[in-house]
Amino acid sequence: MLAATLFSAMSVRIRKPLFLSCLLLGLVLLCSTLTYQFSVQHGIDALREQGNRQLELHTRGVESEIERFVWLPGLLQLNPVTLQLLQSPDARHQLEVNRYLAAMNDRSGTLASYVLDSNGRVLAASNWRRSDSYVGEDLSFRPYYTEAMAGRSGRFYGIGSTNGEPGYYLAH
């Protein structure tokens, strides 16, 4: 009986600190978990905000670059030879417009410029001398062409159907 009383008294002295230690350990783990979750969420929010700022800067840069070229499609309609080519296509007008487009392309720094007829066929192009020239290509399926034919400014980012390279296309 003495052994049972001694064991009972001893276990109370051990159980209380053990319980308090476990409780303290649990509180530390809970606080650590909450701190970790807060830190992770705060880090994600900071990265998202930084990413959005970078995206906004890049967006403005791309828009600024595009705006440098918006006037080019409209400029083509001011060239009387371009209008003559559209009204009555012939080799002489085509050669003049090809040269005009090549010169305009060189000055503006664009990759290619071309004139399409009302059916979407390329009549003249700045790359007319190259083997991958757009002259004769049917681009009537391209969204920028359909937008322009509907009287709106056509804008489209996509993969070129002739060369397979990505580009931003403007049409008027």
C-alpha positions in Angstrom: 0.0 0.0 0.0 2.9 2.3 0.8 4.3 1.7 -2.7 0.9 2.6 -4.3 0.8 5.9 -2.4 4.4 6.7 -3.2 3.8 6.0 -6.9 0.6 8.1 -6.9 2.4 11.1 -5.2 5.3 10.8 -7.6 3.2 10.6 -10.7 1.3 13.8 -9.7 4.7 15.6 -9.4 5.7 14.2 -12.8 2.4 14.6 -14.6 1.9 18.3 -13.9 5.2 19.5 -15.3 4.8 17.0 -18.2 1.4 18.4 -19.0 2.7 21.9 -18.8 5.6 21.1 -21.0 3.3 19.5 -23.6 1.0 22.5 -23.4 3.9 24.9 -23.8 5.2 22.8 -26.7 1.8 22.8 -28.3 1.5 26.6 -28.0 5.0 27.1 -29.5 4.0 24.8 -32.4 0.8 26.7 -32.9 2.5 30.1 -32.8 5.2 28.8 -35.2 2.6 27.5 -37.7 0.6 30.7 -37.6 3.8 32.8 -38.0 4.9 30.6 -40.9 1.5 30.9 -42.6 1.5 34.7 -42.2 5.0 35.0 -43.5 4.3 32.8 -46.6 1.1 34.8 -47.3 2.9 38.1 -46.8 5.7 36.9 -49.1 3.3 35.8 -51.8 1.4 39.1 -51.6 4.7 41.1 -51.9 5.7 39.0 -54.9 2.3 39.4 -56.5 2.5 43.2 -56.1 6.0 43.3 -57.5 5.0 41.1 -60.4 2.0 43.4 -61.1 4.3 46.4 -61.1 6.7 44.7 -63.5 3.9 43.6 -65.7 2.5 47.2 -65.9 5.9 48.5 -66.8 6.3 45.9 -69.6 2.8 46.5 -70.8 3.5 50.2 -71.1 6.7 49.5 -72.9 5.0 47.2 -75.4 2.1 49.7 -75.9 4.6 52.5 -76.5 6.5 50.4 -79.1 3.3 49.6 -80.9 2.2 53.2 -80.9 5.4 54.1 -82.8 4.0 52.2 -85.8 0.2 52.8 -85.6 0.5 55.6 -88.3 2.1 53.3 -90.9 -1.0 51.6 -92.3 -2.8 54.9 -92.6 0.2 56.4 -94.4 -0.1 53.8 -97.2 -3.5 55.2 -98.2 -1.9 58.6 -98.8 0.4 57.3 -101.4 -1.3 57.8 -104.8 0.6 54.8 -106.4 -0.8 52.5 -103.7 -4.3 53.7 -104.5 -3.6 53.1 -108.2 -2.4 49.6 -107.5 -5.5 48.8 -105.5 -7.8 50.2 -108.2 -6.1 48.6 -111.2 -3.3 46.2 -110.3 -0.4 46.1 -112.8 3.3 45.3 -112.7 4.4 48.9 -112.9 2.4 50.0 -109.9 3.3 46.9 -108.1 7.0 47.5 -108.5 6.6 51.2 -107.4 4.7 50.2 -104.3 7.1 47.4 -103.5 10.0 49.9 -103.6 8.0 52.4 -101.5 7.2 49.7 -98.9 10.8 48.6 -98.8 12.0 52.2 -98.2 9.3 52.9 -95.6 10.2 49.6 -93.9 13.9 50.5 -93.8 13.1 54.0 -92.3 10.6 52.8 -89.8 12.4 49.7 -88.6 9.5 47.3 -89.1 10.0 43.7 -90.2 7.6 43.9 -93.1 4.9 46.0 -94.7 2.4 44.9 -97.3 -0.7 45.9 -99.2 -3.7 43.6 -99.5 -6.5 43.8 -102.0 -10.2 43.6 -101.0 -10.0 39.8 -101.3 -7.1 39.6 -98.8 -4.4 38.8 -101.4 -1.0 40.5 -101.0 -0.4 42.8 -104.0 2.9 44.4 -102.8 5.3 43.8 -100.0 8.4 45.3 -98.5 10.1 41.9 -98.7 9.2 41.5 -102.5 12.8 40.5 -103.4 13.2 37.7 -100.9 12.3 34.1 -101.4 9.8 34.2 -98.5 8.0 37.3 -100.0 4.4 37.8 -99.0 3.4 38.9 -102.5 0.6 36.6 -103.7 -0.2 35.2 -100.3 -3.9 35.0 -99.3 -4.3 36.6 -95.8 -8.0 37.0 -95.9 -8.3 34.7 -92.8 -6.2 36.9 -90.6 -8.1 38.8 -87.9 -6.4 42.1 -88.7 -7.6 41.9 -92.3 -11.2 41.2 -91.3 -11.1 44.1 -88.8 -9.7 46.5 -91.4 -12.3 45.4 -94.0 -15.0 46.1 -91.4 -13.7 49.7 -91.2 -11.8 49.3 -87.9 -8.1 49.4 -87.2 -6.9 45.8 -87.2 -4.5 44.7 -84.5 -3.4 41.2 -83.9 -0.6 39.4 -82.2 0.1 36.0 -83.7 2.3 33.6 -85.6 3.1 34.6 -89.2 1.4 32.2 -91.6 4.3 32.5 -94.1 7.4 32.6 -91.9 6.1 31.0 -88.7 7.5 33.9 -86.5 5.5 35.7 -83.9 4.6 39.3 -84.6 2.2 42.2 -84.0 0.2 43.1 -87.1 -1.5 46.4 -87.7 -4.0 47.1 -90.5 -6.0 50.0 -91.8 
